[in-house]
Amino acid sequence: MATAETHWREPVIGPEQNYATVSEHLSDLVLVQRTPLWWYAGFGVSMLLFLWLVVAAVYLLANGIGVWGVNIPVAWGWALANYVWWIGIASGGTFISSLFYLVGADWRNGVNRFAESLTLFAAAAAGLMPIFHLGRQGLFYWLFPYPSVMGIWPQFRSPLLWDFFALLCYILNSIVFWYIGLIPDCATLRDRATTRRAQIFYGLLALGWRGSARHWRNYKIVYLVMAGFMAPMVVSVHSIVGLDFAAGIAAGWHSTQWPPYFFIGALYSGWASTLLLMIPIRRLYRLERIVTERHIEVIAKLMLATGLMLAYCYALEAFQPFYRGDQAERDAYLYGAFGAHAGSFWVRNSLNIFLPQLLWIPALRRNRVLLVLLSFGIVVGMWFERFNFVVTALAHDYIPSYWFTFSATIWDEGILYGSIGLVLAGFFLFIRLLPVVSMFELREVIRRKERA
Amino acid sequence: MSGETESAYGLIGAFADPHAAVAMARHLRRDGFRRFEIYSPLPLEETNEFIAKEPRNWLALIMFAAAIGGVVIGFVMQYVIAVIGYPINIGGRPLNSWPAFIPVAWEICALFTVYIGFAAFLAFCRLPKLYHPVFNAPGFERASQDRIFLCVETRDPRFDNQQLQSMFHEHRAVAIGEVPL
C-alpha cells in the first residue's frame, strides 16, 4: 500500500521551479503573452451566451415569470434548479481554498485561485436566480429587514430568509477572500508590468503592498482567521439551501436529510467544475510544471470519494420513503424515478454515480481526456439531480387531482445557458487579467520543499 | 554620517537566500539597530521575531470581537423583529424561537469577521499606501518576485553607511544600494 502510494507520488511542483520562474511564468501569461486565439474564441462564445441571458432576462422582466414553464403546483422550476446548481459549483472553490488551507494540504496552492474565481462568478450567477424567480423582481429589497412604512418585517423563522442572508453574506465574503489572496500577486504584476497602464491598474489593485515583515505577519493572521470562517460558512450556506426544501411540506421534500445531501452534491459539482476548467487551462497556459499530475490526481480522488458519499445519499433518499411508509412520499419518489421526468433521474444516476466509478482505476484516473469528460458529466448530472429534486416533488403532491407535468420553455433555457455564459465570460476575463495560480503561495511551497 | 545619506531614506541590500537576510537582521538587532525592515516575496516566519514585540495580537483580537459583535447584532436584530416589531402567534409557539435565529446570526457573524478583519488588516499594514520611499530603491521590483530586501533606515541612531556596507557584504548581499527619499 505504502509503496504503491510512493510510487505514484508526483511532486506538487516541478523540481526545477524557483521563485523567479514561477513569478515570470505566471505574470508573463498576463502581462507579456499576446491574447491567444482560443481566448478570443472562448470569450466570444461566452459573451454570446451572456447576451442570451440578457435577452431572456429582459423578456422575463417585461412579461413576468409566466413565460417560464412554471405554474401551480410546480411553482419552482428551472430557476431554482439553476440556483442550487450554481451555488453548489461555487461551494467547491471556497472549500478548496479554506478547508485545505486549514489542514495545510500543499496541493491546494496550485488550484485555489482557479477554484475561487469560479466560486465568485458562480455565486453571482446563483444570486441572480432567486431574484429572477420573484414574481415582482423590483421588490426584492423587501427581503431586507428595514423599517418600512407598512410596519412589516421579514420572517426570520423561514429558511428562505436564511437563504437570502446566507447567500448575500457568502457572496460578499467570497469577494474579500478572493481579493485578499490576490493582493501580493498584484504587487508582483505591478512590479513586472512594463506599460504605464498595467502599472497603474495592478498598482491600484495591490494597494501599495510592499511585502514587509509586518505586512506578511498580518496577512497570515487575517487569512487564517478568514479561512476558518469561510469553511464552516460554505457548509452553512448549502445546508440552508437544503433546508429551503426540508421546511417545505411537499411529499419528498419534507425530510431532514437534505442539508448534508445538498452539501455533498455541492462539493461534488465543485470538484468537477474545477477539474473541467483546470485541465484545459493547464494545457493552454503550459502550466504542467506548476499544476502537476498530483493536483489532478488529488481532485480526481476527492471526486471519487465525494461521489460515493453522494451514492449513499441517493440510497438513503430511496430508502426513507419506503421505510416511513407514507403513501404520498412513496408515490412521489416513484414518480421521480419512473414518471414523466424519469430521464433526469437516470441521467443523474448514470453521470453522478455509475460512470465516475471508472475513477477507481488509476490508469483511467490519469487519462485527462476521460477526466474532463467525466467531470463534464458530473456537472451536467448535478443539474439533472437538482431539476429532478425540485420539480418532481411539486408535480406529484398529495392530491392526485393536483398532479402536473412540467415542461420548460425556451425562456427557461435562455436563463440557464445564459447564466453559463455569464460565469464563463467572467472566468475568461479572470484568466486574462490575473495570475491563474497564486504566485506567492507557490514560492512558499518551493521554500518548504527546499527546507524539507 | 555623510552628507549624501542625510537625504536618503536608507541603505538597502538584496539577498537571494532568505537565510542570509534573516542572519543579517539578527546581526543588526544584536548590534542595537532598531529601524530596519525586511521585504520579501513570500511570508518568512523567521521575520516575526523582528517585529516589535506587541503584548497582544490585536488583529486576531479585533476579528474575535467582530465575530462576537456579529453574533450579538445578528441575534438582537432577529429578536427585536420577531418578538417586538412583528410578533406572530403561531399556535402559541414562543416568539423568541431562538434556534431558528442561529443561521442568520452565524452568517452575519462571518460577514462582520471577514469585513472588519479585512479593514483592520489594511489599517495594521498602513495600506492602501501607494507611495513609499522604499519603492525608490534600485531593483526593488524584485522584492515581489525572487529577492529578499533588507532596508536600514537613516533615521536609526546607529546608522553608519560604511559599517552597514561591509555588513551587507559579509552577509552575502547580492546588491547594495541607497534608497533616495
Chai-1 contact restraints between the chains, C-beta under 6 A:
chainA,res_idxA,chainB,res_idxB,connection_type,confidence,min_distance_angstrom,max_distance_angstrom,comment,restraint_id
A,Y19,B,D146,contact,1.0,0.0,6.0,A-B,restraint_1
A,A20,B,D146,contact,1.0,0.0,6.0,A-B,restraint_2
A,S23,B,Q145,contact,1.0,0.0,6.0,A-B,restraint_3
A,P145,B,I81,contact,1.0,0.0,6.0,A-B,restraint_4
A,W153,B,I81,contact,1.0,0.0,6.0,A-B,restraint_5
A,W153,B,G85,contact,1.0,0.0,6.0,A-B,restraint_6
A,W153,B,Y86,contact,1.0,0.0,6.0,A-B,restraint_7
A,F156,B,Q78,contact,1.0,0.0,6.0,A-B,restraint_8
A,F156,B,A82,contact,1.0,0.0,6.0,A-B,restraint_9
A,F156,B,F101,contact,1.0,0.0,6.0,A-B,restraint_10
A,R157,B,S97,contact,1.0,0.0,6.0,A-B,restraint_11
A,R157,B,A100,contact,1.0,0.0,6.0,A-B,restraint_12
A,W162,B,P103,contact,1.0,0.0,6.0,A-B,restraint_13
A,W162,B,V104,contact,1.0,0.0,6.0,A-B,restraint_14
A,F165,B,V104,contact,1.0,0.0,6.0,A-B,restraint_15
A,F165,B,E107,contact,1.0,0.0,6.0,A-B,restraint_16
A,A166,B,E107,contact,1.0,0.0,6.0,A-B,restraint_17
A,C169,B,E107,contact,1.0,0.0,6.0,A-B,restraint_18
A,C169,B,L111,contact,1.0,0.0,6.0,A-B,restraint_19
A,N173,B,V114,contact,1.0,0.0,6.0,A-B,restraint_20
A,V176,B,V114,contact,1.0,0.0,6.0,A-B,restraint_21
A,V176,B,F118,contact,1.0,0.0,6.0,A-B,restraint_22
A,A187,B,S144,contact,1.0,0.0,6.0,A-B,restraint_23
A,T188,B,S144,contact,1.0,0.0,6.0,A-B,restraint_24
A,T188,B,Q145,contact,1.0,0.0,6.0,A-B,restraint_25
A,D191,B,E141,contact,1.0,0.0,6.0,A-B,restraint_26
A,D191,B,S144,contact,1.0,0.0,6.0,A-B,restraint_27
A,L207,B,L127,contact,1.0,0.0,6.0,A-B,restraint_28
A,L207,B,P128,contact,1.0,0.0,6.0,A-B,restraint_29
A,G208,B,L127,contact,1.0,0.0,6.0,A-B,restraint_30
A,G208,B,P128,contact,1.0,0.0,6.0,A-B,restraint_31
A,G208,B,K129,contact,1.0,0.0,6.0,A-B,restraint_32
A,G208,B,L130,contact,1.0,0.0,6.0,A-B,restraint_33
A,R210,B,Y39,contact,1.0,0.0,6.0,A-B,restraint_34
A,G211,B,Y39,contact,1.0,0.0,6.0,A-B,restraint_35
A,G211,B,S40,contact,1.0,0.0,6.0,A-B,restraint_36
A,G211,B,A143,contact,1.0,0.0,6.0,A-B,restraint_37
A,G211,B,S144,contact,1.0,0.0,6.0,A-B,restraint_38
A,S212,B,E37,contact,1.0,0.0,6.0,A-B,restraint_39
A,S212,B,Y39,contact,1.0,0.0,6.0,A-B,restraint_40
A,A213,B,I38,contact,1.0,0.0,6.0,A-B,restraint_41
A,A213,B,T47,contact,1.0,0.0,6.0,A-B,restraint_42
A,A213,B,F50,contact,1.0,0.0,6.0,A-B,restraint_43
A,A213,B,I51,contact,1.0,0.0,6.0,A-B,restraint_44
A,R214,B,I51,contact,1.0,0.0,6.0,A-B,restraint_45
A,H215,B,C125,contact,1.0,0.0,6.0,A-B,restraint_46
A,W216,B,P43,contact,1.0,0.0,6.0,A-B,restraint_47
A,R217,B,N48,contact,1.0,0.0,6.0,A-B,restraint_48
A,R217,B,I51,contact,1.0,0.0,6.0,A-B,restraint_49
A,N218,B,L59,contact,1.0,0.0,6.0,A-B,restraint_50
A,N218,B,F121,contact,1.0,0.0,6.0,A-B,restraint_51
A,N218,B,F124,contact,1.0,0.0,6.0,A-B,restraint_52
A,N218,B,C125,contact,1.0,0.0,6.0,A-B,restraint_53
A,K220,B,P43,contact,1.0,0.0,6.0,A-B,restraint_54
A,I221,B,L59,contact,1.0,0.0,6.0,A-B,restraint_55
A,I221,B,A60,contact,1.0,0.0,6.0,A-B,restraint_56
A,V222,B,G117,contact,1.0,0.0,6.0,A-B,restraint_57
A,V222,B,F121,contact,1.0,0.0,6.0,A-B,restraint_58
A,V225,B,M63,contact,1.0,0.0,6.0,A-B,restraint_59
A,M226,B,V114,contact,1.0,0.0,6.0,A-B,restraint_60
A,F229,B,A110,contact,1.0,0.0,6.0,A-B,restraint_61
A,F229,B,T113,contact,1.0,0.0,6.0,A-B,restraint_62
A,M233,B,A110,contact,1.0,0.0,6.0,A-B,restraint_63
A,I240,B,P103,contact,1.0,0.0,6.0,A-B,restraint_64
A,F440,B,L42,contact,1.0,0.0,6.0,A-B,restraint_65
A,R443,B,P41,contact,1.0,0.0,6.0,A-B,restraint_66
A,R443,B,L42,contact,1.0,0.0,6.0,A-B,restraint_67
A,E444,B,L42,contact,1.0,0.0,6.0,A-B,restraint_68
